């Protein structure tokens, strides 16, 4: 049986670190499909751009006031 693995990474203004984080995830050996999703909390830096460039799916999830 082949399994799929989804990795969800919440992020907010993580341009400085997102590339290293994604490299770490993407170099893991997985039997089956590996899906990487970055949930971006309305970053004002290049977090989403970097994540997309590295092949992650990016979902925008704007911050909400409570």
N, C-alpha and C positions, 0 to 999 in steps of 0.2 A: 504494500500500500504506500503510495506516495502522498506525503503531506504537503500542504502549503503553509507558509509562515508569513504572518503579517506583523510588521514592527511599526508601532505608532509612536512618533516623537513629538511631544508638545514643544513649541518654541515661541519665544518672544525676544526679538532683538538678539539673536544668537549668531550673527554673521561671523563673529570671531571664532566660534567653536563648531558650527554646524558641519563644516567640511570634514573635520577630524571625526566627528560623531558618525557621519554617514559612511566614511571610509571604513571605520571599525565594523559597522553593521554589514556593509556590502562585501566584506572579505570573509564573512562567516560561511562555513560549509553547511549547506542545507540540502537535504534530500527533498526535492520538489521545488515549487515556485517560492520565490522570496519577494514579498511586496513591502515597500517602504513608504510610509505615509508621514509627512510632516504636517502637523496641524499648527498653522501660524496664527498667533494671537494679535494680528494687526501690527506687525513689526514695522519700524520706521527705518530699518537698515536693509541690507541686501540678503537677509535670511532666506526668503522665498526664492529669489533668483538663483542663489547658490544651490539650494536644495533641488530645484528643477533641473539645473545644469548637470547635477550629479545623478539624475534619473529618478529622484523621489517624486511621488505624487504629492502635491501641495494642496491642502484644504485651508481656505481662509476662514477664520473663526474670530471675528472682531471681539475685542474686550467689551464687557458690559459693566455698567455701574450697578452696584447693589445697594 
